[in-house]
Amino acid sequence: MTNASAPIAPLYVNAYTLTSALGAGNEAALAALRSGRGGLRELELRTGRKTWLGLVDDEAIGGSLRGEFAGFDCRAHRMLGRGVERDGFPLAVAGARERYGAERVGCFVGTIASGLAHLEACYVRHAPSTDDLGSDVRVRHTAHLFSATEYVMRVLGLDGPSATISTACSSSAKVFATAYRHIAAGLCDAAVVAGIDCANEGFIYGFHSLGLLSAQPCRPWDRNRDGISIGEAAGFALLERAPRGHGAVALTGFGESSDAYHMTAPHPEGEGARVAIEQALRRAGLAAADIDYVNLHGSGTPSNDRSEDAAIASVFGGACASSSTKGWTGHTQGAAGITEAVLSFLCMRANLVPSTLNTTDPDPDLRTDVALENQERPLRRVLSNSFGFGGNNCALIFEAVQ
């Protein structure tokens, strides 16, 4: 266990990669941020309703999984399989496997739905009223939440401690904390952390039924914000005790809380979010003034942005450079934590505060001064927030290795 009141020894992110609506791999994502090119596009749903989604291009996902992985075949796992190949990630993991042994490298994947879209397709194609979902349903290796973790472990040849973390939209932020605890307890020497979620009808119509799905590109912190834009992504990071090579990033703090205020609504004063942020700062041994940039959860719903703003104002007084990147990628659900962590790494590398894309008229009732245009400034320490249904909150602090 770690003591939230005392600084912790850092872990180091020695490799990472992201596939999202911004493109396949880190360079594509960074190029999109620099050029101001967001990944949301308008689509018409089967019901005739229009919305904006942050979808990964099909060519970045590839064809059906075959051979020993044929049973895992679904869009989510195709995205994982192609995503993990990029940015030298397999080579970095192979190095960790050689140093420690496959049984000493853990694997922790955050997701809400895993391959649920495959199960939905079976439901549409067949006759569920007669208990017939077809011969291709394969729940064990598609819709089962552990299937994503099992698939990543098999692709990377890992045999260490493993778990799927499913805590709504904080899932793939919490994998960093889970990996930290496993390494600190001596259960493994390194860990692959990841996040995956694909757009599916459960997400789309579920958020629509809650009145949280925007018909426009999402506008975090905007006076006229009215909901989220759903996105999809697969992201990965390798954590070890020591930095290796140029460009490593240190995980210096993390905080978690569960305010349990409501099943879907956050605490109106951001109490759980504040607790998570303050825990992360204490573990990092930092004051609020030491943070150079906050990557906000910034989902674009009226209540979420208002709640997070209260937490940020309580901790920072509104004085820290901040923005939400969900206008670029959409809300990638269980993959939001890893998506925004990797985007934070890239922004630290480029000394870039990305704009809060699509936001043009900031809500005057919110105190956090979000960036409306890209800003170039040195970024050494970044806080990344991820908050989910049920009050599942996680805040991560990363520091550039000098």
RODO-2510 file (C-alpha; in nm, 4 decimals, decimal comma):
residues 402
     n   res          X          Y          Z
     1     m     0,0000     0,0000     0,0000
     2     t     0,1071     0,3593    -0,0527
     3     n     0,0619     0,6428     0,1938
     4     a    -0,1339     0,9250     0,0308
     5     s     0,0193     1,1751     0,2755
     6     a     0,3828     1,1027     0,1873
     7     p     0,5804     1,1440    -0,1369
     8     i     0,6373     0,8265    -0,3337
     9     a     0,9272     0,7007    -0,5410
    10     p     0,8509     0,7628    -0,9091
    11     l     0,7893     0,5057    -1,1781
    12     y     0,9032     0,5756    -1,5323
    13     v     0,7059     0,5590    -1,8548
    14     n     0,9721     0,4282    -2,0919
    15     a     0,7505     0,3690    -2,3952
    16     y     0,4030     0,4709    -2,4999
    17     t     0,1762     0,4842    -2,8019
    18     l    -0,1727     0,6048    -2,8911
    19     t    -0,4163     0,5278    -3,1704
    20     s    -0,7186     0,7570    -3,1748
    21     a    -0,9268     0,9754    -3,4036
    22     l    -0,6178     1,1964    -3,4336
    23     g    -0,4372     0,9174    -3,6157
    24     a    -0,2306     0,6038    -3,5684
    25     g     0,0724     0,6532    -3,3467
    26     n     0,2286     0,9349    -3,1500
    27     e     0,3575     1,1439    -3,4381
    28     a     0,0131     1,1530    -3,5999
    29     a    -0,1434     1,2705    -3,2738
    30     l     0,1185     1,5389    -3,2159
    31     a     0,0954     1,6617    -3,5754
    32     a    -0,2832     1,6933    -3,5392
    33     l    -0,2485     1,8925    -3,2175
    34     r     0,0067     2,1259    -3,3681
    35     s    -0,1976     2,1863    -3,6819
    36     g    -0,5299     2,2310    -3,5026
    37     r    -0,6880     1,9326    -3,6809
    38     g    -0,9441     1,7619    -3,4607
    39     g    -1,0667     1,4071    -3,5128
    40     l    -1,4448     1,4463    -3,4707
    41     r    -1,6758     1,3964    -3,7663
    42     e    -2,0512     1,4004    -3,8119
    43     l    -2,2394     1,0747    -3,8605
    44     e    -2,6047     0,9837    -3,8887
    45     l    -2,7217     0,7041    -3,6601
    46     r    -2,9692     0,4293    -3,7502
    47     t    -3,2409     0,6338    -3,5832
    48     g    -3,1742     0,9304    -3,8122
    49     r    -3,0219     1,1342    -3,5302
    50     k    -2,6937     1,3035    -3,6096
    51     t    -2,4001     1,3293    -3,3731
    52     w    -2,0248     1,3769    -3,3863
    53     l    -1,7921     1,0854    -3,3131
    54     g    -1,4168     1,0501    -3,2802
    55     l    -1,3699     0,7278    -3,4763
    56     v    -1,0434     0,5561    -3,5622
    57     d    -1,0013     0,5130    -3,9373
    58     d    -1,0550     0,1565    -4,0572
    59     e    -0,7132     0,1404    -4,2229
    60     a    -0,5544     0,2051    -3,8833
    61     i    -0,7366    -0,0971    -3,7407
    62     g    -0,6691    -0,3570    -4,0091
    63     g    -0,8430    -0,6777    -4,1026
    64     s    -0,9730    -0,9739    -3,9071
    65     l    -0,7555    -1,1437    -3,6479
    66     r    -0,6461    -1,4869    -3,7629
    67     g    -0,4607    -1,7938    -3,6446
    68     e    -0,4230    -1,8281    -3,2694
    69     f    -0,6018    -1,4953    -3,2198
    70     a    -0,9048    -1,5667    -3,4402
    71     g    -1,1298    -1,6212    -3,1391
    72     f    -1,0537    -1,2681    -3,0154
    73     d    -1,1566    -1,1061    -3,3431
    74     c    -1,3616    -0,7881    -3,2955
    75     r    -1,3075    -0,4186    -3,3623
    76     a    -1,1731    -0,3489    -3,0140
    77     h    -0,9108    -0,6212    -3,0314
    78     r    -0,8122    -0,5351    -3,3871
    79     m    -0,7520    -0,1808    -3,2641
    80     l    -0,5477    -0,3132    -2,9726
    81     g    -0,3474    -0,5451    -3,1963
    82     r    -0,2551    -0,2789    -3,4485
    83     g    -0,2134    -0,0072    -3,1872
    84     v     0,0382    -0,2009    -2,9807
    85     e     0,2637    -0,2434    -3,2849
    86     r     0,3415     0,1280    -3,3126
    87     d     0,6135     0,3593    -3,1811
    88     g     0,8554     0,0775    -3,0990
    89     f     0,6336    -0,0433    -2,8173
    90     p     0,6771    -0,4219    -2,8740
    91     l     1,0563    -0,3802    -2,8748
    92     a     1,0460    -0,1900    -2,5445
    93     v     0,8270    -0,4586    -2,3875
    94     a     1,0550    -0,7328    -2,5227
    95     g     1,3434    -0,5587    -2,3467
    96     a     1,1507    -0,5583    -2,0173
    97     r     1,0608    -0,9232    -2,0675
    98     e     1,4276    -1,0067    -2,1200
    99     r     1,5389    -0,8084    -1,8148
   100     y     1,2830    -0,9410    -1,5697
   101     g     1,1178    -1,2492    -1,7196
   102     a     0,7680    -1,2678    -1,8671
   103     e     0,6220    -1,3622    -1,5295
   104     r     0,7550    -1,0392    -1,3757
   105     v     0,5893    -0,8012    -1,6222
   106     g     0,2303    -0,7174    -1,5285
   107     c    -0,0535    -0,6124    -1,7556
   108     f    -0,3425    -0,3865    -1,6555
   109     v    -0,6032    -0,2747    -1,9071
   110     g    -0,8804    -0,0194    -1,8550
   111     t    -1,2057    -0,0554    -2,0461
   112     i    -1,5794    -0,0149    -2,0027
   113     a    -1,7059    -0,2319    -2,2852
   114     s    -1,4148    -0,4314    -2,4301
   115     g    -1,5636    -0,6027    -2,7405
   116     l    -1,9284    -0,5297    -2,6596
   117     a    -1,9901    -0,4014    -3,0133
   118     h    -1,9363    -0,7548    -3,1432
   119     l    -2,2068    -0,8857    -2,9113
   120     e    -2,4375    -0,6043    -3,0245
   121     a    -2,3809    -0,7044    -3,3871
   122     c    -2,4692    -1,0661    -3,3070
   123     y    -2,7856    -0,9453    -3,1361
   124     v    -2,8878    -0,7406    -3,4419
   125     r    -2,8140    -1,0199    -3,6897
   126     h    -2,9878    -1,3036    -3,5075
   127     a    -3,2939    -1,3849    -3,2952
   128     p    -3,2327    -1,3066    -2,9279
   129     s    -3,5979    -1,3830    -2,8465
   130     t    -3,5172    -1,7495    -2,9124
   131     d    -3,1820    -1,7325    -2,7328
   132     d    -3,0044    -1,7416    -3,0690
   133     l    -2,7144    -1,4995    -3,1019
   134     g    -2,5445    -1,7075    -3,3698
   135     s    -2,2439    -1,9345    -3,3688
   136     d    -1,9977    -1,6415    -3,3784
   137     v    -2,1007    -1,4808    -3,0500
   138     r    -1,7713    -1,5685    -2,8659
   139     v    -1,8569    -1,3771    -2,5450
   140     r    -1,5584    -1,5236    -2,3588
   141     h    -1,3069    -1,3698    -2,5988
   142     t    -1,4880    -1,0527    -2,7092
   143     a    -1,7403    -0,9024    -2,4672
   144     h    -1,5899    -1,0451    -2,1475
   145     l    -1,3979    -0,7610    -1,9844
   146     f    -1,0852    -0,9677    -1,9233
   147     s    -1,0641    -1,0614    -2,2903
   148     a    -0,8874    -0,7354    -2,3752
   149     t    -0,6244    -0,7950    -2,1062
   150     e    -0,5775    -1,1575    -2,2037
   151     y    -0,5340    -1,0599    -2,5689
   152     v    -0,2700    -0,7938    -2,4892
   153     m    -0,0806    -1,0397    -2,2678
   154     r    -0,0751    -1,3033    -2,5389
   155     v     0,0318    -1,0592    -2,8099
   156     l     0,3175    -0,9245    -2,5947
   157     g     0,4145    -1,2586    -2,4393
   158     l     0,3477    -1,1547    -2,0801
   159     d     0,2753    -1,3838    -1,7868
   160     g     0,2788    -1,1524    -1,4856
   161     p     0,0009    -1,0217    -1,2618
   162     s    -0,2942    -0,8955    -1,4628
   163     a    -0,6337    -0,7349    -1,4259
   164     t    -0,8968    -0,5448    -1,6177
   165     i    -0,9948    -0,2192    -1,4493
   166     s    -1,3481    -0,1062    -1,5263
   167     t    -1,4392     0,2035    -1,3267
   168     a    -1,6248     0,3950    -1,5968
   169     c    -1,4310     0,6815    -1,7555
   170     s    -1,1439     0,6676    -1,5049
   171     s    -1,0612     0,3065    -1,5985
   172     s    -0,7393     0,3606    -1,7916
   173     a    -0,6161     0,6284    -1,5536
   174     k    -0,6545     0,3895    -1,2614
   175     v    -0,4387     0,1300    -1,4389
   176     f    -0,1377     0,3527    -1,3606
   177     a    -0,2210     0,3436    -0,9895
   178     t    -0,2861    -0,0323    -1,0017
   179     a     0,0463    -0,0938    -1,1745
   180     y     0,2241     0,1272    -0,9205
   181     r     0,0871    -0,0715    -0,6288
   182     h     0,1818    -0,4053    -0,7863
   183     i     0,5380    -0,2927    -0,8529
   184     a     0,5719    -0,1285    -0,5099
   185     a     0,4513    -0,4516    -0,3455
   186     g     0,7147    -0,6541    -0,5319
   187     l     0,4602    -0,8516    -0,7329
   188     c     0,6205    -0,7474    -1,0609
   189     d     0,9145    -0,5403    -1,1843
   190     a     0,7454    -0,3681    -1,4781
   191     a     0,3951    -0,3310    -1,6136
   192     v     0,2175    -0,2642    -1,9386
   193     v    -0,0846    -0,0399    -1,8844
   194     a    -0,3425     0,0155    -2,1551
   195     g    -0,6904     0,1380    -2,2361
   196     i    -0,9393     0,0442    -2,5052
   197     d    -1,2927     0,1344    -2,5962
   198     c    -1,4769     0,1547    -2,9263
   199     a    -1,7933     0,3392    -3,0152
   200     n    -2,0929     0,1089    -2,9732
   201     e    -2,4674     0,1481    -2,9557
   202     g    -2,4697     0,0965    -2,5802
   203     f    -2,2560     0,4061    -2,5386
   204     i    -2,4308     0,6119    -2,8051
   205     y    -2,7920     0,5459    -2,7101
   206     g    -2,7144     0,5208    -2,3408
   207     f    -2,5708     0,8727    -2,3309
   208     h    -2,8520     0,9914    -2,5555
   209     s    -3,1099     0,8570    -2,3090
   210     l    -2,9350     1,0480    -2,0303
   211     g    -2,9479     1,3691    -2,2339
   212     l    -2,5680     1,3811    -2,2413
   213     l    -2,4943     1,3201    -2,6119
   214     s    -2,4340     1,6404    -2,8056
   215     a    -2,5557     1,6864    -3,1623
   216     q    -2,2552     1,9171    -3,2143
   217     p    -1,8813     1,8681    -3,1648
   218     c    -1,8376     1,8763    -2,7885
   219     r    -1,7442     2,2149    -2,6394
   220     p    -1,5888     2,1695    -2,2943
   221     w    -1,6187     2,4738    -2,0680
   222     d    -1,8269     2,6611    -2,3269
   223     r    -2,1302     2,8620    -2,2202
   224     n    -2,3383     2,6586    -2,4695
   225     r    -2,1940     2,3135    -2,3989
   226     d    -2,4612     2,0445    -2,4072
   227     g    -2,2934     1,7059    -2,3887
   228     i    -2,0197     1,4720    -2,5014
   229     s    -1,8912     1,3467    -2,8329
   230     i    -1,8057     0,9778    -2,8097
   231     g    -1,4632     0,8698    -2,9299
   232     e    -1,2578     0,5533    -2,9501
   233     a    -0,8925     0,4844    -2,8806
   234     a    -0,6309     0,2290    -2,7847
   235     g    -0,3315     0,3440    -2,5833
   236     f    -0,0364     0,1758    -2,4102
   237     a     0,2458     0,2646    -2,1716
   238     l     0,5327     0,0669    -2,0187
   239     l     0,6161     0,1423    -1,6542
   240     e     0,9473     0,0539    -1,4873
   241     r     1,1439     0,1598    -1,1793
   242     a     1,4250     0,3268    -1,3747
   243     p     1,4228     0,5548    -1,6805
   244     r     1,5574     0,4096    -2,0037
   245     g     1,6623     0,6157    -2,3007
   246     h     1,5692     0,9662    -2,4072
   247     g     1,2184     1,0955    -2,3521
   248     a     1,1112     0,8999    -2,0447
   249     v     0,8339     1,0465    -1,8305
   250     a     0,8006     0,9938    -1,4557
   251     l     0,4757     0,9030    -1,2835
   252     t     0,5286     1,0956    -0,9616
   253     g     0,1814     1,1068    -0,8114
   254     f    -0,1642     0,9597    -0,8316
   255     g    -0,4860     1,0100    -0,6401
   256     e    -0,8094     0,8146    -0,6339
   257     s    -1,1449     0,8715    -0,4720
   258     s    -1,5027     0,7574    -0,4936
   259     d    -1,7455     1,0244    -0,3837
   260     a    -2,0502     0,8041    -0,4626
   261     y    -2,2675     1,1132    -0,4821
   262     h    -2,4886     0,9822    -0,7639
   263     m    -2,4861     0,6993    -1,0194
   264     t    -2,4142     0,9327    -1,3106
   265     a    -2,3821     1,2900    -1,1785
   266     p    -2,0644     1,4185    -1,0112
   267     h    -2,0626     1,5903    -0,6748
   268     p    -2,1736     1,9485    -0,7532
   269     e    -1,8820     2,0978    -0,5592
   270     g    -1,6287     1,8527    -0,7038
   271     e    -1,5457     1,7040    -0,3650
   272     g    -1,4285     1,3659    -0,4952
   273     a    -1,2267     1,5269    -0,7744
   274     r    -1,0610     1,7616    -0,5267
   275     v    -0,9641     1,4731    -0,2988
   276     a    -0,8063     1,2829    -0,5886
   277     i    -0,6090     1,5883    -0,7046
   278     e    -0,4845     1,6663    -0,3541
   279     q    -0,3792     1,3028    -0,3021
   280     a    -0,1820     1,3130    -0,6256
   281     l    -0,0055     1,6345    -0,5234
   282     r     0,0861     1,4929    -0,1812
   283     r     0,2221     1,1722    -0,3308
   284     a     0,4279     1,3780    -0,5745
   285     g     0,5512     1,6056    -0,2953
   286     l     0,4300     1,9077    -0,4894
   287     a     0,2279     2,2212    -0,4331
   288     a    -0,0421     2,3278    -0,6766
   289     a     0,1871     2,6052    -0,8053
   290     d     0,4366     2,3404    -0,9240
   291     i     0,1972     2,2092    -1,1913
   292     d     0,2562     2,3605    -1,5353
   293     y    -0,0550     2,2291    -1,7099
   294     v    -0,3794     2,0538    -1,6205
   295     n    -0,5310     1,8211    -1,8779
   296     l    -0,8907     1,8499    -1,7636
   297     h    -1,1416     1,5676    -1,7723
   298     g    -1,3505     1,8343    -1,9460
   299     s    -1,6235     1,6144    -2,0905
   300     g    -1,8432     1,9014    -2,2111
   301     t    -2,1551     1,8229    -2,0076
   302     p    -2,2908     2,1102    -1,7981
   303     s    -2,2657     1,9291    -1,4643
   304     n    -1,9282     1,7601    -1,5185
   305     d    -1,7482     2,0760    -1,6232
   306     r    -1,9076     2,2728    -1,3397
   307     s    -1,8037     2,0080    -1,0841
   308     e    -1,4469     1,9842    -1,2115
   309     d    -1,4192     2,3618    -1,2232
   310     a    -1,5106     2,3771    -0,8546
   311     a    -1,2381     2,1239    -0,7746
   312     i    -0,9753     2,3039    -0,9838
   313     a    -1,0663     2,6399    -0,8340
   314     s    -1,0428     2,4927    -0,4845
   315     v    -0,6934     2,3546    -0,5446
   316     f    -0,5405     2,5969    -0,7958
   317     g    -0,7502     2,9088    -0,7645
   318     g    -0,7958     2,9056    -1,1413
   319     a    -0,4324     3,0074    -1,1926
   320     c    -0,2959     2,7061    -1,3817
   321     a    -0,2792     2,6615    -1,7602
   322     s    -0,5602     2,4185    -1,8429
   323     s    -0,7487     2,2687    -2,1337
   324     s    -0,9615     1,9703    -2,2305
   325     t    -0,8534     1,7514    -2,5222
   326     k    -1,1908     1,5801    -2,5657
   327     g    -1,2820     1,8245    -2,8420
   328     w    -0,9917     1,6701    -3,0360
   329     t    -1,0512     1,2975    -2,9762
   330     g    -1,4012     1,2731    -2,8361
   331     h    -1,4618     1,1107    -2,5002
   332     t    -1,2895     0,7750    -2,5405
   333     q    -1,4712     0,6308    -2,2403
   334     g    -1,2643     0,3628    -2,0649
   335     a    -0,9663     0,4650    -2,2781
   336     a    -0,9902     0,8330    -2,1767
   337     g    -0,7249     0,8063    -1,9044
   338     i    -0,4561     0,6546    -2,1269
   339     t    -0,5557     0,8778    -2,4199
   340     e    -0,5070     1,1927    -2,2171
   341     a    -0,1960     1,0607    -2,0430
   342     v    -0,0250     0,9981    -2,3778
   343     l    -0,1424     1,3339    -2,5132
   344     s     0,0072     1,4904    -2,1992
   345     f     0,3401     1,3132    -2,2658
   346     l     0,3406     1,4470    -2,6218
   347     c     0,2555     1,7983    -2,5068
   348     m     0,5398     1,7867    -2,2524
   349     r     0,7762     1,6780    -2,5288
   350     a     0,6584     1,9600    -2,7548
   351     n     0,6130     2,2252    -2,4786
   352     l     0,2573     2,2691    -2,6007
   353     v    -0,0619     2,3573    -2,4162
   354     p    -0,3305     2,2400    -2,6610
   355     s    -0,6406     2,4467    -2,7131
   356     t    -0,9823     2,3454    -2,5847
   357     l    -1,0983     2,2728    -2,9366
   358     n    -1,4500     2,3879    -3,0411
   359     t    -1,4830     2,6116    -2,7351
   360     t    -1,5320     2,9747    -2,8338
   361     d    -1,7428     3,1330    -2,5588
   362     p    -1,6209     3,0226    -2,2152
   363     d    -1,8857     2,9921    -1,9467
   364     p    -1,8479     3,3036    -1,7283
   365     d    -1,9656     3,1048    -1,4256
   366     l    -1,6595     2,8766    -1,4481
   367     r    -1,3417     3,0035    -1,2893
   368     t    -1,0784     2,7925    -1,4653
   369     d    -0,9181     2,9866    -1,7496
   370     v    -0,8991     2,7265    -2,0273
   371     a    -0,6766     2,7729    -2,3315
   372     l    -0,8744     2,8636    -2,6427
   373     e    -0,5688     2,8533    -2,8695
   374     n    -0,2523     2,6447    -2,8701
   375     q     0,0148     2,7934    -2,6452
   376     e     0,3867     2,7221    -2,6519
   377     r     0,5381     2,7165    -2,3052
   378     p     0,7716     2,4897    -2,1073
   379     l     0,5858     2,1980    -1,9527
   380     r     0,7688     1,9963    -1,6908
   381     r     0,4868     1,8758    -1,4674
   382     v     0,1361     1,7873    -1,5842
   383     l    -0,1778     1,6828    -1,3977
   384     s    -0,4227     1,4664    -1,5927
   385     n    -0,7767     1,4215    -1,4575
   386     s    -1,0171     1,1349    -1,5300
   387     f    -1,3569     1,1171    -1,3622
   388     g    -1,6324     0,8623    -1,4148
   389     f    -1,9864     0,7597    -1,3259
   390     g    -2,0415     0,6646    -0,9648
   391     g    -1,7824     0,9172    -0,8510
   392     n    -1,4853     0,7086    -0,9698
   393     n    -1,2128     0,9730    -0,9748
   394     c    -0,8449     0,9529    -1,0632
   395     a    -0,5765     1,2200    -1,0969
   396     l    -0,2259     1,1488    -1,2294
   397     i     0,0879     1,3639    -1,2149
   398     f     0,3640     1,3168    -1,4702
   399     e     0,7024     1,4872    -1,4848
   400     a     0,9448     1,5166    -1,7749
   401     v     1,2769     1,3455    -1,7055
   402     q     1,5585     1,5976    -1,7461
***
